[in-house]
Amino acid sequence: MSIISGDKTRADSDFQLQQGCSNASTLLYTVSENAGALYTRFVEAEAKLAIYGAQVATKCTDILKKNSPPQKQ
């Protein structure tokens, strides 16, 4: 509306405000995309770590069973 009324100063101010909002929107989008990608990597790594931990626990259990003296009955 400012440009229609001929208020160049107000039109420039409105344009700068629009540019600032657009830049902020772009930054928020970028941050959300990066956060999503990082969280996906975290969840995948956590799953791999859980599988690895279960494998190590199974190996330890097998070793303990193999090396333990027979149980008396």
C-alpha positions in Angstrom: 0.0 0.0 0.0 2.9 2.4 0.7 4.1 2.3 -2.8 0.6 3.1 -4.1 0.3 6.1 -1.8 3.7 7.3 -2.9 5.5 7.0 0.4 8.9 5.8 -0.8 10.4 5.7 2.7 7.6 3.5 4.1 7.7 1.3 1.0 11.5 0.8 1.4 10.9 0.0 5.1 8.2 -2.5 4.3 10.4 -4.1 1.6 13.3 -4.5 4.1 10.9 -6.0 6.7 9.7 -8.5 4.1 13.3 -9.4 3.2 14.1 -9.9 6.8 11.1 -12.2 7.3 12.0 -14.1 4.2 15.6 -14.6 5.3 14.4 -15.7 8.8 12.0 -18.2 7.2 14.8 -19.6 5.0 17.1 -20.0 8.0 14.4 -21.7 10.1 13.8 -24.1 7.2 17.5 -24.8 6.9 17.8 -25.4 10.6 14.8 -27.8 10.7 16.2 -29.8 7.7 19.6 -30.1 9.4 18.0 -31.0 12.7 15.9 -33.7 11.0 18.9 -35.1 9.2 21.0 -35.2 12.4 18.2 -36.8 14.4 17.9 -39.5 11.8 21.6 -40.2 11.9 21.4 -40.3 15.7 18.5 -42.8 15.7 20.3 -45.0 13.2 23.5 -44.9 15.2 21.7 -45.7 18.4 20.1 -48.8 16.7 23.5 -50.0 15.5 24.9 -49.5 18.9 22.1 -51.5 20.5 22.6 -54.4 18.0 26.4 -54.3 18.7 25.8 -54.3 22.5 23.5 -57.3 22.2 26.1 -59.2 20.1 28.8 -58.5 22.6 26.5 -59.6 25.5 25.7 -62.8 23.6 29.4 -63.5 23.0 30.2 -62.9 26.7 27.5 -65.2 27.8 28.7 -67.9 25.5 32.3 -67.5 26.8 31.1 -67.7 30.4 29.0 -70.8 29.7 31.9 -72.5 27.9 34.4 -71.7 30.6 32.3 -72.2 33.7 32.6 -75.4 35.7 29.7 -77.9 35.3 26.8 -77.2 37.7 26.3 -79.8 40.5 22.8 -81.4 40.5 
